[in-house]
């Protein structure tokens, strides 16, 4: 670090740490949470590591210092990671009579406990869905209500037996010929599915809600919990997610139909969980999205934890993330075509 001022040496030390953490994060999709629980926690911070390294690269570039090579090399090694954070050019929606749309939305019980000050969240969500008019709608943290009425849809719900009737729901404009659920032990989270008829094709749609990390994005709330307890708790959650993913994949393996997986994974694209569930499927955002694709209202950096994945036989003709503040999640919609 010859030729650097004292302040620049401190900057480079922090740069080195950020680069090493990003480099380690490239192994996360291959690290089972059951075996590497603490390491898997890093997957939540990968967007931050990428942004930090980009900022360090810019800093050293403006300084015309060779230290820029550190972040540059690490970013180039994980080029696909960087590309998954931000899509510079999204595909335009392709008009085709064979297209159909799938929307995913974690609605947080329609604001039942008044997390948001608005008194009209449920009716606002209903009007939003009617306006966007998806062919298939997957909702997580759904709360059954007589005044959430979508005409022209068949619906399959799977609700908890607790006082607050909540769970997952799938609404479909296509005929539902079969439905069911995949139970996860010791939790109210689960996966549900429907088999729909689209023309002569039978398509299975899964609505998947994996275990929540229960991280409050407010700084004041995060400060109440020690970093050690937070990391341990999130690590244990990721172990549960792995068990849930394994149960889901075992169920999916028995399905003979082309499959779409929609849901709130409560984990990022950089995780072991996402890699296992995705398999050979297409991530609709990666194919046709743009921007950061943020789906969760996290205060510190953009986080994408809600996904629509489609089997290779589907073509992704469009994707949209909506900036609609009616939950702690943002709705997403994919335009698909079965080739």
Buried (B, 14 or more C-beta within 10 A) or exposed (E): EEEBEEEBEEBBEEBBEBBEBBBBBBEBBEBBBEEBBEBBBBBBBBBBBBBBBBEBBEBBEEEEBEBBEBBBEBBEBBEEBBEBBBBEEBBEBEEEEEBBBBBBBBBBBBBBEEEBEEEEBBEBBBEBBEEBEBBBBBBBBBBBEEEBEBEEBBBBBBBEEEEEBBBBBBBBBBEBEEBEBBEBEEBBBBBBBBBBBBEEEBBBBBBBBBBBBEBEEEEEEBEEEEEEEBBBBBBBBBBBBBBBBEBBEEBBEEEEBBBBBBBBBBBBBBBBBBBBBBEEBBBBBBBBBBEBBBBBEBEEBBBBBBBBBBBEEBBBBBBBBBEBEBBBBBBBBBBBBBE
